[in-house]
């Protein structure tokens, strides 16, 4: 059976989407979020000509910041100082996203956990061990759940 062009456009074929391009997060405290993503998690902040043209005005006003993960995914932060969660306890907040997960070498996992503890980052749960590896779940300054996880040691 030959499919018509109409049938072919009903879905995006496997492999057409190449990677996550960026993740955009709304933040209440830009300074705290920049410290968290840049200094605690060690992501590289984009500056100067690296900042996308579409965000330069917001960047210059201090209303946007951009960080790059080691695999090239961009995490965009947008300052929304009046955007409050429905509940001050971040574990009770509704969000359409579950969490943001970063992969780490299994030999560096315990070091990452110690860095979180030294920076007094609020831990939701973990470290946990599963057949698929280890993970720890914690909150960014705006109550967004973040995970650092690793595959099982080899």
Buried (B, 14 or more C-beta within 10 A) or exposed (E): EEEEEEEEEEEEEEEEEEEEEBBEBBBBEBEEBBBBBBEBBEBEBBEEEEBBEEBEEBBEEEBBBBBBBEEEBBBBBBBBEEEEBEEEEBEEBEEEEEBBEBBBEBEEBEEBBEBBEEEEBEBBEBBEEEEEBBBBBBBBBBBBBBBBBBEEEE
